[in-house]
């Protein structure tokens, strides 16, 4: 799991990556996906889009969305921007009262200002984080993008029960969860909650929760020295045995093997950088 998928309230988050698979979720922020190379399968609301090199997808707040590898299975190179519209009432109104009918802008239709602003926001995150500049750059993106997004006014907050259930699970997946609890919390039948996953999200409730938990565990295994047993509990599993079983089912590796593989890849990357720098110096 990439860090910008955790529930966040900071103004701006810009990340780059290669390959992104994440199950349906939603949040209160504007999210932009810019595919730099390759193709990514993107689900926005109840529709599927193939986002190709140079395309940008706009996901407005409280919109259910998901990501998968493209049809060829090759990971795409992408940039992701998350913006919380806390400063500008104009942006708040635009993002929360409307929704794009055409959420993907194709490469040949993108105004150069949009790409410029995306790069400038990445630099701002790295160097300054001046709130007024960040907001002005996001306004520039939206001003250029709005004519192509085919915005329609929406008087529906979020996405109804589906959005509320997903939002709750994304925030609480590391805690004990079951259909009965969700049924009581949202005042609907267990069967209706189950149908959200089978009909809308196209996966079972337990599979969805486990995907979130394993994604969190992968991040912990790759980036920390936390003991595996502790990671199992922190990810929401009741014991290490079930954690190991589900982890191998989802990744094809045991947690220990996954951690060792990540360590080896870091060592290889470091060695490549070191050798590259040494060769450059010797020239």
MIDOSE-1310 file (N, C-alpha, C; in nm, 2 decimals, decimal comma, always signed):
residues 283
xxxx	+0,08/-0,12/+0,00/+0,00/+0,00/+0,00/+0,09/+0,12/+0,00; +0,05/+0,22/-0,08/+0,13/+0,35/-0,08/+0,07/+0,44/+0,03; +0,16/+0,52/+0,08/+0,12/+0,60/+0,20/+0,00/+0,70/+0,18; -0,02/+0,74/+0,05/-0,13/+0,84/+0,03/-0,27/+0,78/+0,04
xxxx	-0,27/+0,64/+0,05/-0,40/+0,58/+0,07/-0,45/+0,57/+0,21; -0,37/+0,60/+0,30/-0,41/+0,61/+0,44/-0,49/+0,74/+0,46; -0,59/+0,73/+0,55/-0,67/+0,85/+0,57/-0,59/+0,97/+0,62; -0,59/+1,07/+0,54/-0,50/+1,19/+0,56/-0,58/+1,32/+0,56
xxxx	-0,52/+1,42/+0,63/-0,58/+1,55/+0,62/-0,48/+1,66/+0,58; -0,36/+1,62/+0,54/-0,26/+1,72/+0,50/-0,31/+1,78/+0,37; -0,26/+1,90/+0,34/-0,31/+1,98/+0,22/-0,27/+1,91/+0,09; -0,15/+1,86/+0,08/-0,10/+1,81/-0,05/-0,01/+1,69/-0,02
xxxx	-0,03/+1,59/-0,12/+0,06/+1,47/-0,12/+0,08/+1,44/-0,26; +0,21/+1,43/-0,30/+0,24/+1,39/-0,44/+0,34/+1,27/-0,43; +0,30/+1,17/-0,50/+0,38/+1,04/-0,50/+0,41/+1,00/-0,64; +0,52/+0,94/-0,67/+0,55/+0,87/-0,79/+0,57/+0,72/-0,77
xxxx	+0,53/+0,64/-0,86/+0,55/+0,50/-0,84/+0,54/+0,42/-0,97; +0,55/+0,29/-0,96/+0,55/+0,20/-1,08/+0,46/+0,08/-1,04; +0,35/+0,07/-1,11/+0,26/-0,04/-1,08/+0,17/+0,00/-0,96; +0,04/-0,01/-0,98/-0,05/+0,02/-0,87/-0,18/-0,06/-0,88
xxxx	-0,20/-0,14/-0,78/-0,32/-0,22/-0,77/-0,38/-0,19/-0,63; -0,50/-0,13/-0,63/-0,57/-0,10/-0,50/-0,72/-0,12/-0,52; -0,78/-0,18/-0,42/-0,92/-0,21/-0,43/-1,01/-0,09/-0,41; -1,14/-0,09/-0,44/-1,22/+0,02/-0,43/-1,21/+0,09/-0,30
xxxx	-1,21/+0,23/-0,30/-1,20/+0,31/-0,18/-1,25/+0,45/-0,21; -1,25/+0,53/-0,12/-1,29/+0,67/-0,14/-1,23/+0,76/-0,03; -1,22/+0,89/-0,05/-1,18/+0,98/+0,06/-1,23/+1,12/+0,03; -1,20/+1,21/+0,11/-1,25/+1,35/+0,10/-1,17/+1,44/+0,01
xxxx	-1,07/+1,39/-0,05/-0,97/+1,47/-0,13/-0,99/+1,46/-0,28; -0,94/+1,56/-0,35/-0,92/+1,55/-0,50/-0,80/+1,46/-0,52; -0,82/+1,37/-0,62/-0,70/+1,28/-0,65/-0,68/+1,28/-0,80; -0,56/+1,31/-0,84/-0,52/+1,31/-0,98/-0,42/+1,19/-1,01
xxxx	-0,45/+1,12/-1,12/-0,36/+1,01/-1,16/-0,30/+1,05/-1,30; -0,17/+1,07/-1,30/-0,10/+1,11/-1,43/-0,02/+0,99/-1,47; -0,05/+0,92/-1,58/+0,03/+0,81/-1,62/+0,14/+0,85/-1,71; +0,26/+0,83/-1,67/+0,38/+0,88/-1,74/+0,42/+0,78/-1,85
xxxx	+0,40/+0,65/-1,82/+0,43/+0,55/-1,93/+0,35/+0,43/-1,89; +0,30/+0,36/-2,00/+0,22/+0,24/-1,98/+0,07/+0,27/-1,98; +0,00/+0,17/-1,93/-0,15/+0,18/-1,92/-0,19/+0,13/-1,79; -0,29/+0,20/-1,73/-0,34/+0,16/-1,60/-0,50/+0,15/-1,61
xxxx	-0,55/+0,04/-1,56/-0,69/+0,02/-1,56/-0,75/+0,09/-1,43; -0,84/+0,18/-1,46/-0,89/+0,27/-1,35/-1,04/+0,26/-1,34; -1,09/+0,24/-1,22/-1,24/+0,23/-1,20/-1,28/+0,36/-1,13; -1,37/+0,43/-1,19/-1,42/+0,56/-1,12/-1,57/+0,55/-1,12
xxxx	-1,63/+0,55/-1,00/-1,77/+0,53/-0,99/-1,80/+0,38/-1,04; -1,90/+0,37/-1,13/-1,93/+0,24/-1,18/-1,88/+0,22/-1,32; -1,78/+0,30/-1,36/-1,72/+0,28/-1,50/-1,57/+0,25/-1,50; -1,53/+0,18/-1,60/-1,39/+0,15/-1,62/-1,32/+0,23/-1,73
xxxx	-1,20/+0,27/-1,70/-1,13/+0,35/-1,80/-0,98/+0,30/-1,81; -0,93/+0,30/-1,93/-0,79/+0,27/-1,96/-0,72/+0,40/-1,97; -0,63/+0,42/-1,87/-0,55/+0,55/-1,87/-0,42/+0,52/-1,93; -0,39/+0,58/-2,04/-0,26/+0,55/-2,12/-0,16/+0,66/-2,09
xxxx	-0,04/+0,64/-2,15/+0,07/+0,74/-2,13/+0,02/+0,88/-2,17; +0,05/+0,97/-2,07/+0,02/+1,11/-2,09/-0,13/+1,15/-2,05; -0,21/+1,05/-2,02/-0,35/+1,08/-1,98/-0,35/+1,12/-1,83; -0,46/+1,19/-1,79/-0,48/+1,22/-1,65/-0,62/+1,19/-1,61
xxxx	-0,64/+1,12/-1,50/-0,77/+1,09/-1,45/-0,79/+1,18/-1,33; -0,92/+1,23/-1,32/-0,96/+1,32/-1,21/-1,06/+1,25/-1,13; -1,03/+1,23/-1,00/-1,12/+1,16/-0,91/-1,16/+1,27/-0,80; -1,29/+1,30/-0,81/-1,34/+1,40/-0,72/-1,37/+1,34/-0,58
xxxx	-1,38/+1,43/-0,47/-1,40/+1,37/-0,34/-1,52/+1,28/-0,33; -1,51/+1,18/-0,24/-1,62/+1,09/-0,21/-1,67/+1,01/-0,33; -1,57/+0,98/-0,42/-1,60/+0,90/-0,54/-1,53/+0,77/-0,52; -1,61/+0,66/-0,53/-1,55/+0,53/-0,52/-1,46/+0,50/-0,64
xxxx	-1,33/+0,46/-0,62/-1,24/+0,44/-0,73/-1,14/+0,33/-0,69; -1,08/+0,26/-0,80/-0,99/+0,15/-0,78/-0,89/+0,15/-0,89; -0,78/+0,08/-0,87/-0,67/+0,08/-0,97/-0,63/-0,07/-0,99; -0,60/-0,10/-1,12/-0,54/-0,23/-1,15/-0,43/-0,21/-1,26
xxxx	-0,35/-0,31/-1,28/-0,25/-0,31/-1,39/-0,33/-0,30/-1,52; -0,27/-0,26/-1,63/-0,33/-0,25/-1,76/-0,35/-0,39/-1,81; -0,42/-0,40/-1,93/-0,45/-0,53/-1,99/-0,33/-0,62/-2,02; -0,22/-0,56/-2,04/-0,10/-0,64/-2,07/-0,03/-0,69/-1,94
xxxx	-0,07/-0,64/-1,82/-0,02/-0,69/-1,70/+0,11/-0,62/-1,66; +0,16/-0,52/-1,74/+0,28/-0,45/-1,72/+0,26/-0,33/-1,63; +0,33/-0,32/-1,52/+0,31/-0,20/-1,43/+0,34/-0,07/-1,50; +0,25/+0,03/-1,48/+0,27/+0,16/-1,54/+0,34/+0,25/-1,45
xxxx	+0,41/+0,35/-1,51/+0,48/+0,45/-1,43/+0,38/+0,57/-1,41; +0,36/+0,61/-1,29/+0,26/+0,71/-1,27/+0,30/+0,82/-1,16; +0,23/+0,93/-1,16/+0,24/+1,03/-1,06/+0,10/+1,04/-1,00; +0,09/+1,05/-0,87/-0,04/+1,07/-0,80/-0,04/+1,19/-0,72
xxxx	-0,14/+1,27/-0,73/-0,16/+1,39/-0,65/-0,28/+1,38/-0,56; -0,27/+1,41/-0,43/-0,39/+1,42/-0,34/-0,39/+1,56/-0,29; -0,51/+1,62/-0,30/-0,52/+1,76/-0,25/-0,65/+1,77/-0,17; -0,63/+1,83/-0,05/-0,75/+1,85/+0,04/-0,79/+2,00/+0,03
xxxx	-0,90/+2,02/-0,02/-0,95/+2,16/-0,05/-0,99/+2,24/+0,07; -0,90/+2,27/+0,15/-0,93/+2,34/+0,28/-0,92/+2,49/+0,28; -0,86/+2,55/+0,17/-0,84/+2,69/+0,17/-0,93/+2,77/+0,08; -0,97/+2,71/-0,03/-1,05/+2,79/-0,13/-1,19/+2,74/-0,13
xxxx	-1,28/+2,84/-0,10/-1,43/+2,81/-0,10/-1,47/+2,78/-0,25; -1,41/+2,84/-0,34/-1,44/+2,82/-0,48/-1,41/+2,67/-0,52; -1,29/+2,62/-0,48/-1,26/+2,48/-0,51/-1,35/+2,39/-0,43; -1,38/+2,42/-0,31/-1,47/+2,33/-0,23/-1,60/+2,32/-0,30
xxxx	-1,66/+2,43/-0,34/-1,79/+2,42/-0,41/-1,78/+2,34/-0,54; -1,67/+2,36/-0,62/-1,65/+2,29/-0,74/-1,64/+2,14/-0,72; -1,56/+2,10/-0,63/-1,53/+1,96/-0,61/-1,64/+1,88/-0,54; -1,71/+1,95/-0,45/-1,81/+1,88/-0,37/-1,95/+1,89/-0,43
xxxx	-1,98/+1,99/-0,51/-2,11/+2,00/-0,57/-2,13/+1,95/-0,71; -2,02/+1,91/-0,77/-2,02/+1,86/-0,91/-1,95/+1,73/-0,92; -1,97/+1,66/-1,03/-1,89/+1,54/-1,06/-1,86/+1,54/-1,21; -1,74/+1,49/-1,25/-1,71/+1,49/-1,40/-1,78/+1,37/-1,47
xxxx	-1,84/+1,41/-1,58/-1,90/+1,30/-1,67/-1,79/+1,24/-1,75; -1,68/+1,31/-1,78/-1,56/+1,26/-1,85/-1,44/+1,28/-1,76; -1,41/+1,19/-1,67/-1,31/+1,21/-1,57/-1,17/+1,18/-1,62; -1,15/+1,13/-1,74/-1,01/+1,11/-1,80/-0,99/+1,20/-1,91
xxxx	-0,89/+1,29/-1,90/-0,85/+1,37/-2,01/-0,73/+1,31/-2,09; -0,75/+1,29/-2,22/-0,65/+1,23/-2,30/-0,53/+1,32/-2,33; -0,42/+1,25/-2,36/-0,29/+1,32/-2,37/-0,30/+1,44/-2,47; -0,36/+1,42/-2,59/-0,36/+1,52/-2,69/-0,46/+1,64/-2,66
xxxx	-0,54/+1,62/-2,55/-0,63/+1,73/-2,52/-0,58/+1,81/-2,39; -0,47/+1,76/-2,33/-0,43/+1,83/-2,20/-0,36/+1,96/-2,23; -0,40/+2,06/-2,16/-0,33/+2,19/-2,17/-0,20/+2,19/-2,11; -0,09/+2,24/-2,17/+0,04/+2,24/-2,11/+0,05/+2,29/-1,96
xxxx	-0,04/+2,39/-1,93/-0,05/+2,44/-1,79/-0,07/+2,33/-1,69; -0,15/+2,23/-1,73/-0,18/+2,12/-1,63/-0,06/+2,04/-1,59; +0,02/+2,00/-1,70/+0,14/+1,93/-1,67/+0,24/+2,01/-1,59; +0,25/+2,14/-1,63/+0,34/+2,23/-1,56/+0,30/+2,24/-1,41
xxxx	+0,17/+2,26/-1,39/+0,13/+2,27/-1,25/+0,15/+2,14/-1,17; +0,14/+2,03/-1,23/+0,17/+1,90/-1,16/+0,31/+1,89/-1,12; +0,40/+1,93/-1,21/+0,55/+1,93/-1,18/+0,58/+2,03/-1,07; +0,51/+2,15/-1,08/+0,54/+2,25/-0,98/+0,49/+2,21/-0,84
xxxx	+0,38/+2,14/-0,84/+0,33/+2,10/-0,71/+0,42/+1,99/-0,65; +0,48/+1,90/-0,73/+0,57/+1,81/-0,68/+0,69/+1,88/-0,62; +0,74/+1,98/-0,69/+0,86/+2,06/-0,64/+0,82/+2,14/-0,51; +0,70/+2,19/-0,51/+0,65/+2,26/-0,39/+0,65/+2,17/-0,27
xxxx	+0,60/+2,05/-0,29/+0,60/+1,95/-0,18/+0,74/+1,92/-0,13; +0,84/+1,92/-0,22/+0,97/+1,89/-0,19/+1,04/+2,00/-0,12; +1,01/+2,12/-0,16/+1,09/+2,24/-0,12/+1,02/+2,34/-0,02; +0,90/+2,36/-0,05/+0,84/+2,47/+0,03/+0,71/+2,45/+0,10
xxxx	+0,61/+2,39/+0,03/+0,48/+2,36/+0,09/+0,41/+2,49/+0,13; +0,43/+2,60/+0,05/+0,35/+2,72/+0,08/+0,21/+2,70/+0,03; +0,12/+2,72/+0,13/-0,02/+2,68/+0,11/-0,09/+2,76/+0,00; -0,06/+2,89/-0,01/-0,12/+2,98/-0,11/-0,08/+2,94/-0,25
xxxx	+0,05/+2,91/-0,26/+0,10/+2,87/-0,39/+0,04/+2,73/-0,44; +0,03/+2,64/-0,34/-0,03/+2,51/-0,37/-0,17/+2,53/-0,42; -0,25/+2,61/-0,35/-0,39/+2,62/-0,39/-0,40/+2,69/-0,52; -0,31/+2,79/-0,55/-0,32/+2,86/-0,68/-0,28/+2,76/-0,79
xxxx	-0,19/+2,67/-0,77/-0,15/+2,57/-0,88/-0,27/+2,48/-0,90; -0,33/+2,43/-0,79/-0,45/+2,34/-0,81/-0,56/+2,42/-0,88; -0,58/+2,54/-0,85/-0,68/+2,62/-0,92/-0,65/+2,63/-1,07; -0,52/+2,65/-1,10/-0,48/+2,65/-1,24/-0,51/+2,52/-1,32
xxxx	-0,48/+2,41/-1,25/-0,52/+2,28/-1,31/-0,67/+2,27/-1,33; -0,75/+2,30/-1,23/-0,89/+2,29/-1,25/-0,95/+2,38/-1,35; -0,89/+2,51/-1,36/-0,94/+2,60/-1,46/-0,92/+2,55/-1,60; -0,80/+2,49/-1,62/-0,77/+2,43/-1,76/-0,85/+2,30/-1,78
xxxx	-0,87/+2,23/-1,68/-0,94/+2,09/-1,69/-1,09/+2,10/-1,70; -1,15/+2,19/-1,63/-1,30/+2,20/-1,62/-1,37/+2,19/-1,75; -1,33/+2,27/-1,85/-1,40/+2,26/-1,98/-1,41/+2,12/-2,04; -1,31/+2,03/-2,01/-1,30/+1,90/-2,07/-1,36/+1,79/-1,98
xxxx	-1,39/+1,82/-1,86/-1,44/+1,72/-1,76/-1,59/+1,70/-1,77; -1,66/+1,79/-1,84/-1,81/+1,78/-1,86/-1,87/+1,77/-1,72; -1,85/+1,87/-1,63/-1,90/+1,87/-1,50/-2,06/+1,87/-1,50; -2,11/+1,79/-1,40/-2,26/+1,80/-1,38/-2,28/+1,82/-1,23
xxxx	-2,38/+1,90/-1,20/-2,41/+1,92/-1,06/-2,47/+1,80/-1,00; -2,43/+1,77/-0,87/-2,48/+1,65/-0,80/-2,53/+1,70/-0,67; -2,65/+1,66/-0,63/-2,71/+1,69/-0,50/-2,70/+1,57/-0,41; -2,62/+1,47/-0,45/-2,60/+1,35/-0,37/-2,47/+1,36/-0,30
xxxx	-2,47/+1,35/-0,17/-2,34/+1,35/-0,09/-2,28/+1,22/-0,09; -2,16/+1,21/-0,15/-2,09/+1,09/-0,15/-2,15/+0,99/-0,25; -2,16/+0,86/-0,22/-2,21/+0,76/-0,31/-2,31/+0,68/-0,23; -2,39/+0,73/-0,14/-2,49/+0,66/-0,06/-2,43/+0,55/+0,03
xxxx	-2,50/+0,45/+0,05/-2,46/+0,34/+0,14/-2,32/+0,28/+0,10; -2,30/+0,26/-0,03/-2,17/+0,20/-0,08/-2,06/+0,28/-0,03; -2,07/+0,41/-0,06/-1,96/+0,50/-0,02/-1,93/+0,51/+0,13; -2,04/+0,51/+0,21/-2,03/+0,51/+0,35/-1,96/+0,39/+0,41
xxxx	-2,00/+0,27/+0,35/-1,95/+0,14/+0,40/-1,80/+0,14/+0,36; -1,76/+0,17/+0,24/-1,62/+0,17/+0,20/-1,54/+0,26/+0,28; -1,59/+0,38/+0,30/-1,52/+0,48/+0,38/-1,49/+0,43/+0,52; -1,59/+0,37/+0,58/-1,57/+0,32/+0,72/-1,47/+0,21/+0,72
xxxx	-1,47/+0,12/+0,62/-1,38/+0,01/+0,62/-1,24/+0,06/+0,60; -1,22/+0,15/+0,50/-1,08/+0,20/+0,47/-1,02/+0,27/+0,60; -1,11/+0,32/+0,68/-1,06/+0,39/+0,81/-1,03/+0,29/+0,92; -1,11/+0,17/+0,92/-1,11/+0,08/+1,03/-1,06/-0,06/+1,00
xxxx	-1,00/-0,08/+0,88/-0,97/-0,22/+0,84/-0,87/-0,29/+0,94; -0,80/-0,22/+1,02/-0,70/-0,28/+1,11/-0,76/-0,32/+1,24; -0,89/-0,29/+1,25/-0,97/-0,33/+1,37/-1,06/-0,45/+1,34; -1,11/-0,52/+1,44/-1,20/-0,63/+1,41/-1,32/-0,58/+1,33
xxxx	-1,36/-0,65/+1,22/-1,47/-0,61/+1,14/-1,55/-0,74/+1,10; -1,68/-0,72/+1,09/-1,76/-0,83/+1,04/-1,89/-0,78/+0,98; -1,96/-0,85/+0,90/-2,08/-0,81/+0,84/-2,19/-0,77/+0,94; -2,19/-0,85/+1,05/-2,29/-0,82/+1,15/-2,27/-0,68/+1,21
xxxx	-2,15/-0,64/+1,24/-2,12/-0,51/+1,29/-2,16/-0,40/+1,19; -2,12/-0,42/+1,07/-2,16/-0,32/+0,97/-2,31/-0,31/+0,95; -2,38/-0,42/+0,96/-2,52/-0,42/+0,95/-2,59/-0,34/+1,06; -2,54/-0,36/+1,18/-2,59/-0,28/+1,29/-2,55/-0,13/+1,28
xxxx	-2,43/-0,10/+1,24/-2,38/+0,04/+1,23/-2,46/+0,11/+1,13; -2,50/+0,05/+1,01/-2,56/+0,13/+0,90/-2,71/+0,10/+0,90; -2,76/+0,02/+0,99/-2,91/+0,00/+1,00/-2,97/-0,07/+0,88; -2,89/-0,16/+0,82/-2,94/-0,24/+0,70/-2,91/-0,39/+0,73
xxxx	-2,97/-0,47/+0,64/-2,95/-0,62/+0,66/-2,80/-0,66/+0,63; -2,76/-0,77/+0,69/-2,63/-0,82/+0,65/-2,62/-0,86/+0,51; -2,74/-0,90/+0,45/-2,74/-0,94/+0,31/-2,72/-0,82/+0,22; -2,77/-0,71/+0,26/-2,75/-0,59/+0,18/-2,61/-0,54/+0,18
xxxx	-2,54/-0,55/+0,29/-2,40/-0,52/+0,30/-2,32/-0,61/+0,21; -2,35/-0,74/+0,22/-2,28/-0,84/+0,14/-2,30/-0,82/-0,01; -2,41/-0,77/-0,05/-2,44/-0,74/-0,19/-2,36/-0,63/-0,24; -2,32/-0,53/-0,16/-2,24/-0,42/-0,20/-2,10/-0,48/-0,25
xxxx	-2,05/-0,57/-0,18/-1,92/-0,63/-0,22/-1,93/-0,72/-0,34; -2,04/-0,80/-0,35/-2,05/-0,89/-0,46/-2,09/-0,82/-0,59; -2,18/-0,72/-0,58/-2,23/-0,66/-0,70/-2,16/-0,53/-0,74; -2,11/-0,45/-0,64/-2,05/-0,33/-0,68/-1,90/-0,34/-0,68
xxxx	-1,84/-0,40/-0,58/-1,70/-0,40/-0,56/-1,64/-0,53/-0,63; -1,73/-0,62/-0,66/-1,69/-0,74/-0,73/-1,59/-0,83/-0,65; -1,60/-0,83/-0,53/-1,51/-0,92/-0,44/-1,59/-0,94/-0,31; -1,55/-1,05/-0,24/-1,62/-1,07/-0,11/-1,57/-0,98/+0,00
xxxx	-1,65/-0,96/+0,10/-1,62/-0,87/+0,21/-1,49/-0,91/+0,27; -1,47/-1,03/+0,31/-1,35/-1,07/+0,38/-1,22/-1,06/+0,28; -1,24/-1,09/+0,16/-1,13/-1,07/+0,06/-1,09/-0,92/+0,05; -1,19/-0,83/+0,05/-1,16/-0,69/+0,05/-1,09/-0,64/+0,17
xxxx	-1,14/-0,68/+0,29/-1,07/-0,64/+0,41/-0,93/-0,69/+0,42; -0,91/-0,82/+0,37/-0,78/-0,88/+0,38/-0,68/-0,81/+0,28; -0,73/-0,76/+0,16/-0,65/-0,69/+0,07/-0,59/-0,56/+0,13; -0,68/-0,49/+0,21/-0,63/-0,37/+0,28/-0,53/-0,41/+0,38
xxxx	-0,56/-0,51/+0,46/-0,46/-0,55/+0,57/-0,33/-0,60/+0,51; -0,33/-0,68/+0,41/-0,21/-0,72/+0,35/-0,13/-0,61/+0,29; -0,20/-0,51/+0,23/-0,13/-0,40/+0,17/-0,06/-0,32/+0,28; -0,12/-0,30/+0,40/-0,06/-0,24/+0,51/+0,06/-0,32/+0,56
xxxx	+0,05/-0,45/+0,57/+0,15/-0,53/+0,62/+0,27/-0,53/+0,52; +0,25/-0,53/+0,39/+0,36/-0,52/+0,29/+0,44/-0,39/+0,31; +0,37/-0,28/+0,34/+0,44/-0,15/+0,36/+0,53/-0,16/+0,49; +0,47/-0,22/+0,60/+0,55/-0,24/+0,72/+0,67/-0,33/+0,70
xxxx	+0,65/-0,44/+0,63/+0,76/-0,53/+0,61/+0,87/-0,47/+0,53; +0,83/-0,39/+0,43/+0,93/-0,34/+0,34/+1,01/-0,22/+0,40; +0,94/-0,14/+0,49/+1,00/-0,01/+0,53/+1,04/-0,01/+0,68; +1,01/-0,11/+0,76/+1,04/-0,11/+0,90/+1,11/-0,24/+0,94
xxxx	+1,16/-0,24/+1,06/+1,22/-0,36/+1,12/+1,12/-0,42/+1,23; +1,00/-0,38/+1,23/+0,90/-0,43/+1,32/+0,89/-0,58/+1,31; +0,89/-0,65/+1,43/+0,87/-0,80/+1,42/+0,74/-0,84/+1,35; +0,75/-0,95/+1,28/+0,64/-1,00/+1,20/+0,52/-1,02/+1,28
xxxx	+0,53/-1,08/+1,40/+0,41/-1,10/+1,48/+0,34/-0,97/+1,52; +0,42/-0,87/+1,55/+0,36/-0,74/+1,58/+0,29/-0,68/+1,45; +0,35/-0,70/+1,34/+0,29/-0,65/+1,21/+0,15/-0,72/+1,19; +0,15/-0,85/+1,22/+0,03/-0,93/+1,20/-0,08/-0,87/+1,28
xxxx	-0,06/-0,85/+1,41/-0,16/-0,79/+1,50/-0,20/-0,65/+1,46; -0,10/-0,57/+1,42/-0,13/-0,43/+1,38/-0,20/-0,42/+1,25; -0,19/-0,52/+1,17/-0,26/-0,52/+1,04/-0,41/-0,57/+1,06; -0,44/-0,62/+1,17/-0,58/-0,66/+1,20/-0,60/-0,81/+1,21
xxxx	-0,50/-0,89/+1,20/-0,51/-1,03/+1,21/-0,51/-1,08/+1,36; -0,58/-1,18/+1,39/-0,59/-1,23/+1,53/-0,47/-1,31/+1,57; -0,40/-1,38/+1,47/-0,29/-1,46/+1,51/-0,19/-1,46/+1,38; -0,07/-1,51/+1,41/+0,03/-1,51/+1,30/+0,00/-1,62/+1,20
xxxx	-0,07/-1,73/+1,24/-0,10/-1,83/+1,15/-0,19/-1,79/+1,04; -0,30/-1,72/+1,08/-0,39/-1,67/+0,97/-0,33/-1,56/+0,89; -0,24/-1,48/+0,95/-0,17/-1,38/+0,88/-0,08/-1,44/+0,77; +0,00/-1,54/+0,81/+0,09/-1,61/+0,72/+0,01/-1,67/+0,60
xxxx	-0,10/-1,73/+0,63/-0,18/-1,80/+0,53/-0,24/-1,70/+0,43; -0,30/-1,59/+0,48/-0,36/-1,49/+0,39/-0,25/-1,42/+0,31; -0,14/-1,39/+0,38/-0,03/-1,31/+0,31/+0,02/-1,40/+0,19; +0,05/-1,52/+0,21/+0,10/-1,61/+0,10/-0,01/-1,62/-0,01
xxxx	-0,13/-1,63/+0,03/-0,24/-1,64/-0,07/-0,24/-1,52/-0,16; -0,22/-1,40/-0,10/-0,23/-1,28/-0,17/-0,10/-1,24/-0,25; +0,01/-1,28/-0,20/+0,14/-1,23/-0,26/+0,22/-1,35/-0,31; +0,19/-1,47/-0,28/+0,27/-1,58/-0,33/+0,40/-1,61/-0,24
xxxx	+0,42/-1,53/-0,14/+0,53/-1,54/-0,05/+0,49/-1,54/+0,10; +0,58/-1,60/+0,18/+0,56/-1,58/+0,32/+0,60/-1,44/+0,36; +0,55/-1,39/+0,48/+0,60/-1,25/+0,52/+0,75/-1,24/+0,53; +0,81/-1,35/+0,58/+0,96/-1,34/+0,60/+1,03/-1,34/+0,46
xxxx	+0,98/-1,42/+0,37/+1,04/-1,42/+0,23/+1,02/-1,29/+0,16; +0,90/-1,23/+0,19/+0,87/-1,10/+0,13/+0,97/-0,99/+0,18; +0,99/-0,99/+0,31/+1,08/-0,89/+0,37/+1,22/-0,91/+0,32; +1,27/-1,04/+0,31/+1,40/-1,06/+0,25/+1,41/-1,02/+0,11
xxxx	+1,31/-1,04/+0,03/+1,31/-1,00/-0,11/+1,32/-0,85/-0,12; +1,24/-0,78/-0,04/+1,25/-0,63/-0,04/+1,39/-0,58/+0,00; +1,45/-0,64/+0,10/+1,58/-0,61/+0,15/+1,68/-0,63/+0,04; +1,67/-0,74/-0,04/+1,76/-0,77/-0,14/+1,75/-0,67/-0,26
xxxx	+1,62/-0,63/-0,29/+1,60/-0,53/-0,39/+1,66/-0,40/-0,36; +1,65/-0,36/-0,23/+1,71/-0,23/-0,19/+1,86/-0,24/-0,20; +1,92/-0,35/-0,16/+2,06/-0,37/-0,17/+2,11/-0,36/-0,32; +2,03/-0,42/-0,41/+2,07/-0,42/-0,55/+2,06/-0,28/-0,61
xxxx	+1,95/-0,21/-0,57/+1,93/-0,07/-0,61/+2,05/+0,02/-0,56; +2,09/+0,00/-0,44/+2,20/+0,08/-0,38/+2,33/+0,05/-0,45; +2,35/-0,08/-0,48/+2,47/-0,12/-0,55/+2,48/-0,07/-0,69; +2,36/-0,06/-0,76/+2,35/-0,01/-0,89/+2,39/+0,14/-0,89
xxxx	+2,33/+0,21/-0,79/+2,36/+0,36/-0,78/+2,50/+0,38/-0,75; +2,56/+0,30/-0,66/+2,70/+0,31/-0,62/+2,79/+0,29/-0,73; +2,77/+0,18/-0,81/+2,85/+0,15/-0,92/+2,84/+0,25/-1,03; +2,72/+0,30/-1,05/+2,70/+0,40/-1,15/+2,77/+0,53/-1,12
xxxx	+2,77/+0,57/-0,99/+2,84/+0,69/-0,95/+2,99/+0,67/-0,96; +3,04/+0,55/-0,92/+3,18/+0,52/-0,93/+3,23/+0,52/-1,07; +3,15/+0,47/-1,16/+3,19/+0,47/-1,30/+3,20/+0,61/-1,36; +3,10/+0,69/-1,32/+3,09/+0,82/-1,37/+3,21/+0,90/-1,32
xxx	+3,25/+0,88/-1,19/+3,37/+0,95/-1,14/+3,50/+0,91/-1,21; +3,51/+0,78/-1,24/+3,63/+0,73/-1,31/+3,65/+0,78/-1,45; +3,53/+0,82/-1,51/+3,55/+0,88/-1,64/+3,60/+1,02/-1,63
